[in-house]
């Protein structure tokens, strides 16, 4: 497992937190997701062989947010 911290633009409310959390947690290999609105950070604990960085970024983008 590794921990990846991403800066994500466009999150403004609790709905955004839930959308990003649910989308990333649905990926195989993800064990934990923490979304912080104030710092615009998404922290993901994941197996990089299953839940690659590209897959995580794609899930966040699919929800309508931008990974910086």
Residue frames as a rotation matrix with the C-alpha (Angstrom) as fourth column:
UNK 1
0.574 0.819 0.000 0.00
0.819 -0.574 0.000 0.00
0.000 0.000 -1.000 0.00
UNK 2
-0.692 -0.699 0.180 1.06
0.697 -0.712 -0.086 3.55
0.188 0.066 0.980 -0.72
UNK 3
0.223 0.714 -0.664 -0.43
0.700 -0.592 -0.401 6.89
-0.679 -0.375 -0.632 0.21
UNK 4
-0.563 -0.307 0.768 -0.95
0.787 -0.481 0.385 9.41
0.251 0.821 0.512 -2.57
UNK 5
-0.083 0.502 -0.861 -1.96
0.516 -0.717 -0.468 13.02
-0.853 -0.483 -0.200 -1.98
UNK 6
-0.423 0.053 0.905 -3.61
0.880 -0.214 0.424 14.85
0.216 0.975 0.044 -4.87
UNK 7
-0.733 0.270 -0.625 -4.62
-0.004 -0.919 -0.393 18.49
-0.681 -0.286 0.675 -5.21
UNK 8
-0.505 0.667 0.549 -8.13
0.863 0.373 0.340 18.67
0.022 0.645 -0.764 -6.67
UNK 9
-0.965 0.186 -0.187 -9.88
-0.188 -0.982 -0.008 21.80
-0.185 0.027 0.982 -7.93
UNK 10
-0.587 0.800 -0.129 -13.63
-0.366 -0.120 0.923 22.34
0.722 0.588 0.364 -8.05
UNK 11
-0.275 0.484 -0.830 -14.74
0.754 0.645 0.126 20.74
0.596 -0.592 -0.543 -4.78
UNK 12
-0.606 0.081 0.791 -16.94
-0.233 -0.969 -0.080 23.14
0.760 -0.233 0.606 -2.84
UNK 13
0.053 0.759 0.649 -19.35
-0.962 -0.136 0.238 21.21
0.269 -0.637 0.722 -0.59
UNK 14
-0.251 -0.087 0.964 -20.16
-0.645 0.758 -0.099 17.98
-0.722 -0.647 -0.246 1.23
UNK 15
0.819 0.553 0.152 -21.71
-0.223 0.552 -0.804 16.57
-0.529 0.624 0.575 -1.94
UNK 16
0.562 -0.707 -0.430 -18.35
-0.672 -0.087 -0.735 17.00
0.482 0.702 -0.524 -3.66
UNK 17
-0.344 -0.692 0.634 -16.63
-0.931 0.338 -0.137 15.17
-0.119 -0.638 -0.761 -0.81
UNK 18
0.141 0.499 0.855 -19.07
-0.366 0.829 -0.424 12.27
-0.920 -0.253 0.299 -1.04
UNK 19
0.928 0.243 -0.282 -18.86
-0.334 0.208 -0.919 12.07
-0.164 0.948 0.274 -4.84
UNK 20
0.216 -0.935 -0.280 -15.06
-0.805 -0.008 -0.593 11.92
0.553 0.354 -0.755 -4.88
UNK 21
-0.393 -0.351 0.850 -14.87
-0.844 0.505 -0.182 9.57
-0.365 -0.789 -0.494 -1.90
UNK 22
0.412 0.665 0.623 -17.43
-0.328 0.746 -0.580 7.13
-0.850 0.035 0.525 -3.33
UNK 23
0.891 -0.066 -0.450 -15.90
-0.442 0.113 -0.890 7.16
0.110 0.991 0.072 -6.81
UNK 24
-0.030 -0.993 -0.112 -12.34
-0.842 0.086 -0.532 6.51
0.538 0.078 -0.839 -5.64
UNK 25
-0.336 -0.047 0.941 -13.35
-0.777 0.578 -0.249 3.96
-0.532 -0.814 -0.231 -2.98
UNK 26
0.713 0.692 0.110 -15.12
-0.479 0.596 -0.644 1.96
-0.511 0.407 0.757 -5.71
UNK 27
0.372 -0.665 -0.648 -11.76
-0.761 0.181 -0.623 1.20
0.531 0.725 -0.439 -7.31
UNK 28
0.928 -0.162 -0.336 -10.27
0.270 0.913 0.306 -2.19
0.257 -0.375 0.891 -6.54
UNK 29
0.051 -0.988 -0.145 -7.13
0.828 0.123 -0.547 -1.76
0.559 -0.093 0.824 -4.46
UNK 30
-0.345 -0.097 0.934 -8.22
-0.254 -0.948 -0.192 1.40
0.904 -0.303 0.302 -2.62
UNK 31
-0.357 0.157 -0.921 -8.40
0.776 0.599 -0.199 1.02
0.520 -0.785 -0.335 1.16
UNK 32
0.076 0.378 -0.923 -9.06
0.823 -0.547 -0.156 4.59
-0.563 -0.747 -0.352 2.31
UNK 33
-0.251 -0.085 0.964 -9.91
0.710 -0.693 0.124 8.04
0.658 0.716 0.234 0.93
UNK 34
-0.013 0.222 -0.975 -9.82
0.806 -0.574 -0.142 11.33
-0.592 -0.788 -0.171 2.83
UNK 35
-0.052 0.092 0.994 -11.13
0.790 -0.605 0.098 14.46
0.611 0.791 -0.041 1.10
UNK 36
-0.224 -0.095 -0.970 -10.32
0.781 -0.612 -0.121 17.86
-0.582 -0.785 0.212 2.61
UNK 37
0.596 0.583 0.553 -12.28
0.799 -0.499 -0.336 20.76
0.080 0.642 -0.763 1.12
UNK 38
0.894 -0.189 -0.407 -10.28
-0.014 -0.918 0.396 23.59
-0.448 -0.348 -0.823 2.69
UNK 39
-0.020 -0.997 -0.081 -6.90
-0.333 -0.070 0.940 22.35
-0.943 0.045 -0.330 1.49
UNK 40
0.548 0.348 -0.761 -8.31
-0.826 0.076 -0.559 20.90
-0.136 0.935 0.329 -1.77
UNK 41
-0.562 -0.823 -0.087 -6.51
-0.826 0.564 0.001 17.64
0.048 0.073 -0.996 -0.99
UNK 42
0.753 0.640 -0.153 -7.54
-0.629 0.768 0.120 14.06
0.195 0.006 0.981 -1.62
UNK 43
-0.361 -0.851 0.382 -5.47
-0.921 0.390 0.000 11.47
-0.149 -0.352 -0.924 0.23
UNK 44
0.678 0.575 -0.458 -5.73
-0.677 0.731 -0.086 7.92
0.285 0.368 0.885 -1.10
UNK 45
-0.247 -0.661 0.708 -4.31
-0.717 0.617 0.326 4.75
-0.652 -0.427 -0.626 0.45
UNK 46
0.764 0.568 -0.306 -4.04
-0.599 0.450 -0.662 2.23
-0.238 0.690 0.684 -2.37
UNK 47
0.182 -0.648 0.739 -2.25
0.342 0.747 0.571 -0.69
-0.922 0.149 0.358 -3.97
UNK 48
-0.040 -0.223 -0.974 -0.49
-0.634 -0.747 0.198 0.96
-0.772 0.626 -0.111 -6.94
UNK 49
-0.951 -0.281 0.132 -0.66
-0.099 0.677 0.729 -2.27
-0.294 0.680 -0.672 -8.95
UNK 50
-0.409 0.881 0.237 -4.47
0.891 0.442 -0.103 -2.38
-0.195 0.169 -0.966 -8.79
UNK 51
0.748 0.640 -0.177 -5.49
0.615 -0.768 -0.178 1.24
-0.250 0.024 -0.968 -8.29
UNK 52
-0.235 -0.885 0.403 -3.01
0.966 -0.257 0.000 3.12
0.103 0.389 0.915 -10.44
UNK 53
-0.585 -0.059 -0.809 -2.58
0.317 -0.935 -0.161 6.86
-0.746 -0.351 0.566 -10.22
UNK 54
-0.960 0.231 -0.157 -4.11
-0.236 -0.375 0.896 7.19
0.149 0.898 0.414 -13.69
UNK 55
-0.423 0.847 -0.322 -7.21
0.601 0.528 0.600 5.26
0.678 0.060 -0.733 -12.61
UNK 56
-0.209 0.308 -0.928 -7.62
0.899 -0.312 -0.306 7.40
-0.384 -0.899 -0.211 -9.51
UNK 57
-0.789 -0.136 -0.600 -7.25
-0.033 -0.965 0.262 10.62
-0.614 0.226 0.756 -11.51
UNK 58
-0.872 0.486 -0.062 -9.73
-0.016 0.098 0.995 9.34
0.490 0.869 -0.078 -14.10
UNK 59
-0.242 0.808 -0.537 -12.35
0.911 0.380 0.162 8.60
0.335 -0.450 -0.828 -11.44
UNK 60
-0.308 0.075 -0.948 -11.99
0.585 -0.771 -0.251 12.09
-0.750 -0.633 0.193 -9.97
UNK 61
-0.925 -0.079 -0.372 -12.19
-0.227 -0.669 0.708 13.67
-0.304 0.739 0.601 -13.43
UNK 62
-0.717 0.695 -0.050 -15.28
0.408 0.477 0.778 11.61
0.565 0.538 -0.626 -14.25
UNK 63
-0.054 0.679 -0.732 -16.99
0.983 -0.093 -0.158 13.21
-0.175 -0.728 -0.663 -11.25
UNK 64
0.671 0.371 0.642 -16.26
0.594 -0.787 -0.166 16.64
0.443 0.493 -0.748 -12.75
UNK 65
0.883 -0.411 -0.227 -13.22
-0.075 -0.601 0.796 17.74
-0.464 -0.686 -0.561 -10.77
UNK 66
0.748 -0.659 -0.073 -9.71
-0.206 -0.126 -0.970 18.64
0.631 0.741 -0.231 -11.90
UNK 67
0.735 -0.630 -0.250 -6.59
0.587 0.407 0.700 17.00
-0.339 -0.662 0.669 -10.52
UNK 68
0.892 -0.425 -0.153 -3.86
-0.449 -0.868 -0.211 19.66
-0.043 0.257 -0.965 -10.51
